[in-house]
Structures are given as structure tokens and as C-alpha cells.
């Protein structure tokens, strides 16, 4: 599917002035919205919170802080607690020799951990050995009947290690899947490991390529530099793929060299419909010693009860976690996560405060949830939708806030996923009209962003979601968003709060989400999906 962009100005007559008054005039309990927002970011991203990694010694400090803020803002606990326990498994993998040696028909190659290859396991096994496992090239590692694509057809991967390309075939050919501008879920690394496990593989290595992955190798390194977190199943995750990993493009070239197979030819073949995977004629043995820890992390929840429709729920979410303390960069080892995502949690505080100060409570209840483990694979939201505190069929919408930091005012609103729910699109247009902004809806998803934050778990469970934010700054700004002082701060220690941040656009985005939630909290309507996949999930809710 080609990229589709629509600009809409439609809204219901007479609705905007009423909403505008409610959004702009809500009291703020003696402190300005900007003060509340800045304070939340500043404090949560302080070094004392240690980068807010789940299961670290800083988790309790973080979740207690958020719960304390919820309590001070007048939100109620759920079931007597501000916490939802999330069972997790932490595994720190140590590969023997800190390197992996592979033997092929054309020689031997040694791959250094972190520099060339990153490996881990999600299984609760203190020792995990892969002995003389063959490697097979499985193209994109996709089995997608609806696209007529199966990289595993006729390929025996049982007990072997699958070598897989990142993204999906549409990234290279607009006529395949949904084209270059929309990565499907088949392109996500999470899917590729899931499918390799279903095929019986012992492990999977994804070949990293910055453009196709939409992030650099340093992001892979930083995300896997310490212990790896996952949700904990009753089996200790033994149903998971035992060996998971990434390999750099340069290291993949050496791998194919010792296989005696040109990498360029393999890549070109894999991008064609009808591709069939093949053994590489390369084998490896890997010894892994794992430090395993079983513990609970916590989602933090706060409830503002509604009135006559109190058994129906608007859910605002933002993940509290970041990467913790890791490899130092320029002498700094604390990955503070000011933009990602202390800013999203601080946005929850602003919105909760505005709802709490309304002269009358909204008709529907408002649930605020700050989830754990987003950086480890959307874990807290995955657990919540599997164990919801309130029925999903009574959950009206999810408004998820991620990375709301340094952002100036904008001239329009950009909304992703246009057409997935025309009902949701209409609410976004009406809320944006309060700010005098048109909405530009896009169906593009080139980097798989739709699957990379917590709203996705709500969507795949059938709950409608909003992905919208201001775009096109009114004035040029050299240090906006992920750039501060010319540096990319994404998943870096440099993601720190600065008093010089311009948050005028950040607040506009917060008001946008507040306006959408306020309208839905009072009109009694349940938005519907138009997309067949998400509609089926909604219909299946009980």
C-alpha cells in the first residue's frame, strides 16, 4: 500500500467552543501545567533514579514516586493498591570467551560479543549450550499466508540457528506486503523470534541494517548491555526461542564469506517472492552461563472514578522505565530517559490534575497507568491487557504518551494509522480544531513505529488507540526532539532534562490528548475499528 496522507478540518458544529473552554480553563491546583510537567520530568530523570530500569534497586524509588504523585493528585488506588504486580524474568547472559566462533566450508570466523554480535536468552536456564548447530538463511523469517509468503517453506530449521533479515520485503519493493512506507508486524524483531520458535529453531540471528531497522547498532548494544527482561511464564519461558540475537551487517558479510555464498546474491534472492531458504554450511557451538533472577516489577495505576458511566474506562498510559546504568558514553553511564519517557509520565500528571479539578467528575472513569518494561519489549502493557484491572470490552480507548520532551509549538497535528478507525480520526480532528490546527493523517509506518510503544498491545487486544502529536514547527529550532546540542539522545546517556527546553508544543500535545479523553469520557460513545484485524480482536472481547 502506498503512503496516504489526508488533511481534515471536519468537526461537529458547536462542539469546539465548549471543548475549548473546558480544556483551557481547567484549574491546576495552584501550580501551572508547565511547572507540573517540568517538575515531573526533572525529578524522574534525575541521576538519583538511576535510569529507572525495572528490577533494579531504583525501581522502588521510581514506582513509589509515581504512586505518590497519583495519590497527591487525588487519584484512587485500584483494589486497594496503586500497583499491579508484573511477573518478570531477568537473565544476564555471559558467552564463554566473550566471542562466537563459526566454521564454514571456506574457513573460520570469530565474532566478538557486542562489537559484532549480541546474544541473549529469555529462558530461566543457568547454563545453555548450543552444540554444533548448523546455520540456515531464512530470508526475512516470515510466514505470512495473507501475503503469499513463507520463508520457511521446505526449510528444516529444527535445532538450527536461523539467520534473518530485518524489516519485511515491502521495505525493498513497494509491490510487496504494504510497501516501503509501512512496515508490517512481520518486520518486527519480536515477530521474527516468535516465528523461529514456532518453526523449532534453536536460535535466530537478525542481520542489522540501520535504514531497515530504523535505529543504529548502538541502540541494539545499549538495549542488551546488561540483563535482559521478559515476562515470566509458568514454565520459566522454556517455550521461548532459546537463543536470540543480532549480528552486524559487516559480521554477516564475514559469515557468508566462510559459507562460500555471496551475501549480496542471498539478499537479492530473499527480496523476491518465491524465495526459498537454504543451509549455509556453517556451524557453531555456543556456551552460555546465565545469571537468572525471578522477581516482580510493577505497573503503577491510579483511578479517577466517573459518575453514571463509571464502569466504562478511558485509559491514559506512559511507560516509566528506561535503560538504567550501562556502558559509559563521554564519561556518563546513567541513561536518564528524560524525553523517553519521564516526559510521558509527567504528561500523565498534568492530565490527571486537569481531570481532577473539573467542577464535576467525568461520566466515565479515567484510569492512569504508568507501565513497566516498555524498553524490553512492551512488557508492562502486554501484561496489563492479558490481566486487565477492568474489562477490555468496557475500555473505551487508550491514549498512550511516549517522548513528550523538548518540543516547540507546531502548525498542524500529525496522526498515524489514519483509517484504522474513522471514529478515532474524528475525535482527533475535533480536539485539534480547539488549537486551530488541521490534522494530517498518515497511513505510513516505515520504521514500524506503530508497533514500538505500548498503545500497540492495547490495539492488538482490540482497544482503539490514538497516535497523534503536533508536527511542522512554527519556527525553526536547532535543538528539538531527539537532538540536544547537535547530539542524537535516543537511548543515550545524553537524554537528560534541560531547563532551556521549549515545552510549549509538548503542552499542546498534552492538551490534545486531554481534549480527546474529555470528550470520550462524557459522550458515552464507543469508537469502532475499521481495520479488520483490530476489529476482530474487539469483537472477541468478553
N, C-alpha and C positions, 0 to 999 in steps of 0.2 A: 504493500500500500504506500502510495506516495504521501509526502508531507502535506497536511491540510491545515491551513490557517484561516480562521474565521474571526471577524471583528463584529461584535454585537453591542447594540446600545439599548436593547429592549428591556423594559421593566414595567411593572404594573402601575397604572396611573394612580397618583395619590399616595403610593406606598413610601416613596423616597423621603419626603419631608418628615413623616412620622418616625421612620427608622433613623434619619439623620439626627433628630433631636435626642433620641434615646442613646445613640452611640456617642455623641459629642458631649452630652450634658450629664452623663452618669458621674456621681460624686466619686472621689478617690480617697476618702478616709484621711484627709489632712496631708497627703503626700501625692505629688504629681505622678502621672503614669510613667513619665520619663525617669523620675527618681526611683520608682519601684523597679522599673526594668533594669536600669543601670546597676542598682544595688544588687539585684539578684545575679546578674552576670559577674560583676566584680567579685562577689563573695564566693560563688560556686567555682569560679575559675582561679581562685587564689591558690598559691602553692601549698597551703595547708591542707587542701583537699586532694593533693597528690595525683591529680589527673583522673580521679573518680573511676577507677577500674573496679568492676564487680568482683566480689570475693576478696578484694584486698583489704588491708586494715583501714582504708579510707572509705569503704562503702558505708559503714555505720554512720560516720560523720556526715556523709552526703545525704543519705536517706532520712536521717533524723532531722537534718536541716530543712529538707523539703517538707517533711511531715509537720515540723514546727511552723513553717510558713503557711501551710494549708490550715493548720489549727488557728493561727493568728488572723487569717483571712475569713474565719467563720465557717470553713468547710467541715463537714462531719465525717467521722470515720465510717467505714463500711463493715458491718458485722463486729463492731467494737474495736476495729483496728484501722490504722492508716496504711497498713502494709499487706500486700499479697505475697506470700512466700513462693519463690520460684526455684524448684529443684535444679541444681546445676552440677556439672562435672568440670573440673579443671584438670588439664593434662599438660605438663611441661615435658616436651619430647627432647631427648638427647640422643643424637645419632652417633653411633660408635665411630671414632676417628674424625668426627665433625666433617665428614665428606662421604660421598657415594661414588663407588667405582662401578662402571658398566663395561661389559666386554661384548664386542661385536666381531663380525667377520673381518672387519678392516682395522681392528686394533682395540685399544682400551682408552677410556677417558675417565678422568676424575673430576667430580663436580663438588665444589665447596659449598657447605651449608651457608645460607643467607646471601652469599655473593652470586652463586649460580643456580641454586635450588633451595626451596623451602619445603620441609616435610613436617607433618604432624599426624596425630591420630585423635579421634574423639572417643575411642574405646577405653574402658576402665581396665586396661592391661598394663601392669608394671613392666612387663617385657613383651615386646612384639618383634618377631623375626620374620622377614620375608626371604626365603632361601631359593636361590637360582630361579627367580621369577623372570619369565620372558616378557618383553615389552612389545606391545602391538599399537599400531597407529590407527586410531578410531575416528579420524576426521574431527568433526565438531562434537562427537559423543552424544548425538541426538537421535532419539526415536520419536518421530512426530508424524503419526499416521495422517493427520489432517493436512499436512503439507506434502505428503507422499515421500517422506524422508526417513531413512533408517540406516544410520552409520554402523549399526551392529549386525545388520543382516548378513548371515553366513560367516560371521567373525567369532571365533572362540576366544573369549577373554577370561574364562573361569580360572582363577588362581593367578592371573597375569596382571600386569600394570598397563593400563590404557593411557596412551599419550594423546592429548585432546587439544583442539584449538579453542581459543576464547571467542565469545560472541556467537552469532549464528550466520548461516550463509547469506542472509539478506544484507549483511554489512558490506559484502563484496559484489552483490548483484541485486539490483532493485527489483528484479523479476522473481526473486526467491523469498520465501517467508513473507515478511511485511516490508521488505526493502531496507535500504541503508539507514533511513531516518527512524526506524522503530525496531529496537532490539526486543525480541520476544523473551519470555521467561526461559526458553530453551537456550538462550545465550548466557544466562547467569551461571556463575561458578557453582552455586548451590545446587542447581538442577543437574549439572554435569556429574557431580559426586553422587547425587541421589540415583541417577540412571546407571552409572557404573556399578553401584552396589546392587541394583536390580538385575544387572547382567551377570553378576557373580564375580566381578573383578576383585583382585586382591588390593588394588590401588589405582589411583589416577593422577597423572601429572598434566596440568594445564600449561600450555605454552603461552607465556606472557607477551603481549604486544600492546604498547601504550595506547595507540589510537583505538584499537578494537576493545580493549578493556575499559577505556576512559579514565585510567589512572596509571601512574608511573610504578616502576618496580619498587621504589621506596615505600609506597603505600602497602604493597604486599609484605615487604620486610617489616615495617613498623607494626603491622597488624598481627604478625606472627613471631615477634621478637621475644615474647615471654610465654606464659602459659596460655593455652587455647581453651576457650569456654564453650560449652554446649549445654543444651537442656539434657537432663539425665532421665533415661528411660529405665523401667524396672529391670532390664537386662544389663544395665551398665553400658548401653549403647553398642552392644555387640552386633546389632543389626545394621550398624553404620558401616560405610566403607572403611576398611581398616587403615589404609594408608592414603592420605590426601596430600596434595602438594602442587606447587607451581615450579616452572623452570623458565629461565630467561630465554629470549629468542636466540641469543648468541650461544647459550649452552645447548639449546635444541639443535642448532647447526652442527655442533660437535657430535651430538648423539646420532644424528643422521649420517654424519661422515663415517663413524665407526660401523654403522649399519650398511654402508656402501650404497645408500639410496639418497639421491639429491633431494634436499629439503624443499627447494623451490618447486620441483616437479610434484612432490607429495602435496604441498599446499595448493597448487593449481588444481590437482585432481580432486582434492577434498571439497573444493568450492563448486563442483559440478554435480548436478542431480544425477543419481545413479552411482555415485562413488561407493566403492567397497573398501573397507579397511583391510589391513594386512599386517602380518607379523614383521617385526623389524630385524629379527635375527640377533637381537641384543638381549642379554640377561644381566641380572644384578642380584646381590644379596645385601640386605639391609638389616642391621641390628639396632633396635630402638629400646632405650631404657627410659621409662616414663615415671615422672612423679605425679601421682594421681591424688586428687583431693575431691571429696564429695561434700557439698555444702549447699545451703540455700542462699540465693540472692533475694532481692525484694523489689517489687513494683510498689510505688507509693501512690495511694489513692485518696481522694477527698471528694465528698459529695455535697452538692447544694440541692436539697430536696425541692421538687416542684410542688405545684398545687393540685389542680384537678386531674392533671395528666402525669402525676409523679411516678407512675410505673412505666413511663417511657423515657428514654435517655439520650441526651446529646453527649458525646464523648470527645473531650479535648485531650490530646496526648502529646508528649515530648519526652524523648529519652534523656536520662540523666547521666549516662555513662560516657566515658571516653577511654583513652588508651593507657592511662596510668603513668607509671615511671618506666622509661625504656632507654633505648640507645641514645646517648647524648648527641646533640647537634649544636655546634658552636658553643659547647660547654653547658647546655641546658638539657636536662634529662626528664623534665616534667612536661607531659603532654596535657596542657591545661584545658584545652577544649572550650575556649571562651565562646567562639561562634558556634562550634559544634560540640556540645549543644547546651551549654549554660544559657545561651540566649533563648532557646526554645522553652526551657524550664521557667526562665524569668518571664517569658510571654504568658505562660500559664498563670503566674501570679497576677499579672496585670488584668487578664481576662476574668479570673476568679474575683478579683476585687471589684471590677465593674458590675458583674452579675450580683455580687453580694450587696452592693449599695443601691440596687434598684428599689424604688418605693414599694413594689410588690414582687414577690418571688415569681419566676417564670412558671408557666403551666407545666412544662416538662422538667424533669430533674436533669442536672448538669453534673456529669462525672469528669473529674480531672484526674488523669493518670500519668505519672512520670515513670516510664518503663526502663527496665534494666536490659543490658546486653544487646543493644542495637548494633554496636560496632562489631559484635561477634556473630552477627547473622540474624538480627531482628528477634532475639530470643524472648525478651520480656513480652512483646506484643504477641508473639506466637503462642506463648503460654497463656496469655490472657484470653485470646479468642478460643483456645481449647478448653479453658476453665473460666468462663466469664463470670464476673460477680453479679451481673444482671443479664437476663436472656438476650441473646443476639437478635431475636426477632422483635424485641422491644427497643433495640438500639437503633436510633434513627439515622445517625451519621457519625463519622469520625472526622475530626479536624485535627490533623497532625502538624506539629510545628517543629521544624528542623533547620537550624542555621539561620537565625534571625539577627545576626550581629550588625556590623558596620555597614549601614545602608542608607543612602540619601533618598529624598523624595523622588518619585517617578511619575511619568506622564500617563502610564497605562498599566493594566493588570495582565499578566500572562498566566493562563491556566492550562495545565497539562491534562491530557486524557479527554479532550473535547469530544463529545458524542457518546462517551461511555454511559453517561446518564444525563439526558437533556434536562431532567428535573434539577439536578445539581447545578448544571450550567446556568439555569435561570436564576437560581439563588445567588450565584457568584456575580452575575450581571447586575442584579438589584443592589447588592452590597457595594459593588464598585461604583455604581452610579452615585451613591452618597458622597464619594470622594471626587465626583466629576470625571471619572476615568472610564474609557472604553475597555472592553475585555478582549484580548486576543487569545482565542482558543487554539491549541495546537495538538495534533494527534502524534507529533514526533516524539520519539523516545530513543534517540541514537545511542546514548550511553547506558540504557537500562535504568534510568533514574526512577522510573515508576516502581521498580522492584527493590529499591535501595533504602527505603525508610519504612517506618512502622505502619504507615497507612496501608501498605500492601497486604499485610496479614489480615487487616480488617476487610479489605476488598475481597481477597480470595475466600474469606469466610462469609461473604455476601453483604457486608455492611457498606453502604455508599460512603465515598470519601471525597474530600476536597483537596486538590493540589493547585494552589494559586498563590501568586505573590506579585508585587509590583515589579515592573521592568521598564527599561529605557529611562535612565536618569534624566531629570530635568536639567541638570548642569553636569558637565564632565567632572569626573573625580578620579584622581590617580590611585587612591588607596581604598578601593571599595571591595566589599565582599571578601573573597579569599586572599586578597592581596593586602599586605600591610608593609609599607616601606619597600615596595617592589618585590616582596617575597611571597611565594605561594605558601599559605599557612595550613592547608588541608592536611590533617593528620601529622602535623609537625609541632614541636615544642613552641614555635612562634605563634601558635593560635592562642594569643593572650589578649586580655582586655586592655584597651587604651582609653583614657578619658577624652581623647580627641575624636573618638568615634562620632560620626554623624548618624544618629539613630532616628532621624525624622521619618525616613522611609520604612524603617523597621516598625515604628509605631503605626504607620498607616497600614502595614500588612497585618498587624495585630488587630487593629480596628476592623479590618476587612473580615477577619475570621470571627471576631466578636459579633459583628453585624449579621453574618450568616447564621451563627448559632442562636442569636437572639430571636431572629425571625422564625427559625425552625422550632425553637423552644416554645413558641406561643401560637403558631398557626395550626398545629395538630396534624400536619401533613407528613406522610412518609415518602420521601423521594424514591423513585424506582430506577432500576438499572435498564439500560437499553442493550448493553453488551450481553450476549447470550451466556458467556461463561460465568460472569458475576451474577447475572440474573438467576441462573440455575442454582448457584450457591445460596442466594437469598431465598429462593423457593424451597430449598431443602432444610432451611432452619426450622426448628421446632420450639 
